[in-house]
Amino acid sequence: MTDNDFRIEDRKEREARRPNYPLRRVKFLLAVVGLVASVTLMLTWHGGSLVGALVVEGVYLATALWLVVRFASRDDGMEEDSDA
């Protein structure tokens, strides 16, 4: 293979690995809407249904945890030690 062949293959691999940004935005929007809606329901809940309250709290916890994991720093363990 020539050097140009490697460049063509690398470009094809990069194009295949491109993240789906519109899908990410939609999932993030749904998580934020779910979080805000569940917090609003949780703070204003006056119903007598324990099952409904647990569902609302479950949605709140699931969306909050998903957002925390989504935006947590991605440390791969490869820290650069400038002192060493």
VEXSE-274614 format. One record per residue: chain; x, y, z of N, C-alpha, C in turn. Coordinates in pm, whole numbers, plus 32768, in hexadecimal, padded with zeros to 4 digits. Layout:
// residues N
SITE;A;X;Y;Z;X;Y;Z;X;Y;Z $
...
***
This chain:
// residues 84
SITE;A;8053;7F8A;8000;8000;8000;8000;8057;807C;8000 $
SITE;A;8028;80DC;7FB9;8070;815B;7FB9;803F;81B2;802C $
SITE;A;8085;8221;8042;8060;827C;80AD;7FD5;82B7;8095 $
SITE;A;7FB3;82CE;8018;7F31;8306;7FF7;7EC0;82A5;801A $
SITE;A;7ED8;8222;8008;7E75;81BE;802D;7E57;81C2;80C1 $
SITE;A;7EBE;81D3;8114;7EA9;81DD;81A5;7E54;8257;81C6 $
SITE;A;7E6D;82C6;8184;7E1F;833F;819F;7D8C;832C;817A $
SITE;A;7D72;82E7;810C;7CE7;82CE;80E2;7CA2;8274;8148 $
SITE;A;7CE7;820C;8178;7CAB;81B3;81DB;7C92;81FC;825E $
SITE;A;7CF0;8251;8288;7CDF;829D;8304;7C66;82F9;82FA $
SITE;A;7C53;8338;8287;7BE1;8392;8276;7B5E;8344;827D $
SITE;A;7B59;82CE;8243;7AE0;827C;8248;7AC2;8251;82D7 $
SITE;A;7B29;822E;8323;7B14;8205;83AF;7AE2;827A;8402 $
SITE;A;7B1A;82F1;83ED;7AEE;8366;8438;7A5D;8388;841A $
SITE;A;7A36;837C;839B;79AC;839A;8375;794B;8334;83B2 $
SITE;A;7976;82B9;83BF;7920;8251;83F7;790F;8264;848E $
SITE;A;796E;82A1;84D1;7969;82B2;8562;792F;8337;858D $
SITE;A;78FC;8387;8532;78C6;840A;8558;784E;83F9;85B2 $
SITE;A;784B;8443;861F;77D8;8438;8679;775A;8475;863C $
SITE;A;76E9;8443;8665;7669;8472;8635;763C;84E6;868E $
SITE;A;7663;855F;866B;7647;85D4;86BF;75B3;85F4;86CB $
SITE;A;7563;85ED;8661;74D3;8609;8675;7493;85A8;86D9 $
SITE;A;74B9;8529;86D4;7483;84C8;8733;74AF;84EA;87C1 $
SITE;A;752B;8512;87D2;755C;853A;8856;750E;85B2;888A $
SITE;A;74F3;8612;8833;74A9;868A;885E;741B;8667;8886 $
SITE;A;73DB;860D;883C;7353;85E5;885C;734F;859B;88E2 $
SITE;A;73AE;8541;88F7;73B3;84F8;8977;73CD;8556;89EB $
SITE;A;7426;85B7;89D8;7442;8618;8A41;73C6;866D;8A5D $
SITE;A;7381;8698;89F3;7309;86E9;8A05;729E;869A;8A50 $
SITE;A;728B;861B;8A2D;7229;85C8;8A73;724F;85B5;8B06 $
SITE;A;72D0;85A5;8B21;72FB;8594;8BAC;72E3;8613;8BFC $
SITE;A;72FF;8686;8BC3;72E9;8704;8C0A;7254;871C;8C20 $
SITE;A;7202;8702;8BBA;7172;8713;8BC9;713D;86B2;8C33 $
SITE;A;716A;8637;8C30;7141;85D5;8C96;716B;85FE;8D21 $
SITE;A;71E3;8634;8D2E;7214;8661;8DB0;71C1;86D6;8DE4 $
SITE;A;71AA;8739;8D91;715C;87AF;8DBB;70CC;8787;8DDC $
SITE;A;7090;8735;8D87;7006;870C;8D9F;6FFA;86BA;8E1F $
SITE;A;7058;865D;8E35;704F;860B;8EAD;706B;865B;8F2B $
SITE;A;70C6;86BB;8F26;70DE;8711;8F9A;7062;8765;8FB7 $
SITE;A;7024;879B;8F4F;6FAB;87EB;8F62;6F3C;8797;8FA1 $
SITE;A;6F28;871F;8F6E;6EC2;86C7;8FA8;6EE6;869E;9037 $
SITE;A;6F65;8684;904F;6F8E;8658;90D3;6F78;86C6;913B $
SITE;A;6F92;8743;9114;6F84;87B2;9172;6EF3;87DE;9184 $
SITE;A;6E9D;87BE;9124;6E12;87EB;912D;6DB1;8776;913A $
SITE;A;6DE0;8701;915F;6D8C;868A;9162;6D29;8693;91D6 $
SITE;A;6CA6;8687;91B6;6C3F;8687;921D;6BE4;860E;9211 $
SITE;A;6C05;85B5;91B8;6BB1;853F;91A3;6BC7;84DA;9212 $
SITE;A;6B6C;847C;921D;6B76;8418;9286;6BB4;8396;9255 $
SITE;A;6BDF;8391;91DB;6C12;8316;91A2;6CA7;8306;91BF $
SITE;A;6CC9;829F;920A;6D56;8284;9228;6D9F;8253;91AB $
SITE;A;6D5C;8205;9159;6D99;81D0;90DF;6DBD;8243;9081 $
SITE;A;6D63;82A3;9071;6D7F;8317;901C;6DF5;8367;9050 $
SITE;A;6DFC;8378;90D3;6E6C;83C3;910E;6EEF;837A;90F8 $
SITE;A;6EED;82F6;9104;6F67;82A8;90EE;6F93;82AC;905C $
SITE;A;6F34;82AC;9000;6F55;82B6;8F71;6F96;833D;8F55 $
SITE;A;6F5D;83A8;8F8D;6F96;842D;8F78;7023;8434;8FB2 $
SITE;A;7037;83FD;9029;70BD;83FE;9064;711D;83A8;9014 $
SITE;A;70ED;8339;8FDD;7143;82E4;8F8A;7170;832B;8F0C $
SITE;A;7115;8374;8ECC;713B;83C2;8E55;71A0;842D;8E7A $
SITE;A;7189;846F;8EEC;71E6;84D6;8F19;7271;849C;8F30 $
SITE;A;7279;842F;8F79;72FC;83F3;8F95;7340;83BF;8F16 $
SITE;A;72F3;8381;8EBE;732F;834B;8E43;7366;83BA;8DEB $
SITE;A;731A;8425;8DD9;734A;8491;8D83;73BD;84DD;8DC4 $
SITE;A;73B6;84F0;8E47;7424;8535;8E8C;74A5;84E3;8E83 $
SITE;A;749C;8462;8E99;7513;840D;8E90;7549;8408;8E02 $
SITE;A;74F0;8403;8D9F;751D;83FF;8D14;7568;8480;8CF1 $
SITE;A;7534;84F2;8D1E;7576;8571;8D01;75FD;857A;8D49 $
SITE;A;7605;8548;8DC4;7685;8549;8E0C;76EB;84F3;8DC4 $
SITE;A;76C2;847B;8D9C;771F;8422;8D56;7745;845B;8CCF $
SITE;A;76E6;8499;8C8C;76FF;84D1;8C06;7767;8540;8C0A $
SITE;A;7761;8592;8C74;77BC;8604;8C7A;782D;85F3;8CDD $
SITE;A;7841;857B;8D0F;78B3;8561;8D67;7933;8567;8D14 $
SITE;A;799F;858D;8D55;7A1D;8594;8D0C;7A48;8508;8CE4 $
SITE;A;7A7D;84FD;8C6F;7AA8;847B;8C3B;7B3E;846D;8C50 $
SITE;A;7B61;843B;8CC4;7BED;8426;8CE6;7C10;8396;8CC5 $
SITE;A;7C69;8384;8C67;7C8E;82FD;8C3E;7D03;82C6;8C8E $
SITE;A;7D2C;830C;8CF7;7D99;82DB;8D4A;7E22;8300;8D17 $
SITE;A;7E2A;8347;8CAA;7EAA;836C;8C70;7ECB;83FD;8C98 $
SITE;A;7EEE;8410;8D15;7F0D;8495;8D44;7F9E;84B7;8D24 $
SITE;A;7FB4;8532;8D03;803C;855F;8CE9;8077;8596;8D69 $
SITE;A;80E3;8559;8D96;8125;8588;8E0F;8195;85E4;8DE7 $
SITE;A;8184;8665;8E04;81EC;86C5;8DE2;8259;86C7;8E4C $
SITE;A;823B;8690;8EC5;829E;868F;8F30;8302;861E;8F1F $
SITE;A;82DA;85B1;8EE1;8331;853C;8ED8;8398;854A;8E6B $
***
